[in-house]
Amino acid sequence: MNVTDTIKDILVTDVFVEVPVDQMRDDESLRDVYGLDSLGFVELRAQCESRFSVTIPADDFTPEHFHTIADVAALVERLKSSSPAR
C-alpha cells in the first residue's frame, strides 16, 4: 500500500471519515470535504507517525501540510526520505 492509500485507510479506520476510500480524492479539503476537526487532525498526525515511522515536528503540523490528502502524503514522503534508514 502506498503512502496515499495508507492515509486514506487511516482516515476511514482511525479518524472515522464517512467517505468511502474509493470516493476520496487526493486534492479535496480534509476539513471542508471530509469533516476533520482539531481532534481528527491530531489523530491523523499520530497515526501517520505510527504507521510511517516518522516524527511530524510542530513546525510541520500546519494547515498547509494538512489541507489535503496529497499535502499530507507529500509531507510524509519528505519526512521518510530525510530520516535515517532503520
URCOR-V429588 format. One record per pair of residues at least 6 apart in sequence whose C-alpha atoms are under 8 Angstrom apart, sorted by sequence separation. I is the first residue (numbers start at 1). J is the second residue. D is the distance in Angstrom with one decimal. If there is no record, write none. Layout:
# URCOR-V429588
i->I j->J d->D
i->I j->J d->D
This chain:
# URCOR-V429588
i->11 j->17 d->5.5
i->12 j->18 d->6.7
i->30 j->36 d->5.8
i->31 j->37 d->6.5
i->48 j->54 d->7.4
i->49 j->55 d->5.4
i->65 j->71 d->5.1
i->66 j->72 d->5.3
i->12 j->19 d->7.4
i->49 j->56 d->6.6
i->64 j->71 d->7.3
i->65 j->72 d->5.6
i->12 j->20 d->7.3
i->12 j->21 d->7.1
i->65 j->75 d->6.4
i->45 j->56 d->7.1
i->9 j->21 d->7.0
i->8 j->21 d->6.0
i->19 j->34 d->7.0
i->60 j->75 d->8.0
i->8 j->24 d->7.5
i->18 j->34 d->7.6
i->45 j->61 d->7.8
i->17 j->34 d->6.2
i->17 j->35 d->7.3
i->17 j->36 d->7.7
i->4 j->26 d->7.8
i->54 j->76 d->7.5
i->56 j->79 d->7.6
i->52 j->76 d->7.5
i->55 j->79 d->7.6
i->15 j->40 d->5.8
i->41 j->66 d->7.6
i->54 j->79 d->6.4
i->54 j->80 d->6.4
i->53 j->80 d->7.9
i->15 j->43 d->6.5
i->48 j->76 d->7.6
i->52 j->80 d->7.5
i->14 j->43 d->7.5
i->15 j->44 d->6.7
i->54 j->83 d->7.4
i->14 j->44 d->7.8
i->11 j->44 d->7.0
i->14 j->47 d->7.7
i->10 j->44 d->7.0
i->30 j->66 d->7.4
i->31 j->67 d->7.3
i->10 j->47 d->6.9
i->30 j->67 d->5.8
i->10 j->48 d->7.9
i->29 j->67 d->5.5
i->30 j->68 d->5.3
i->29 j->68 d->4.9
i->30 j->69 d->7.0
i->28 j->68 d->5.6
i->29 j->69 d->7.8
i->7 j->48 d->7.3
i->27 j->68 d->5.4
i->28 j->69 d->7.3
i->26 j->68 d->6.3
i->27 j->69 d->6.4
i->26 j->69 d->4.9
i->27 j->70 d->6.1
i->25 j->69 d->7.7
i->26 j->70 d->5.0
i->8 j->69 d->7.5
i->7 j->69 d->7.0
i->4 j->69 d->6.9
i->7 j->72 d->7.9
i->4 j->70 d->7.0
i->7 j->73 d->7.3
i->4 j->73 d->5.6
i->3 j->73 d->5.9
i->3 j->76 d->7.6
i->3 j->77 d->7.5
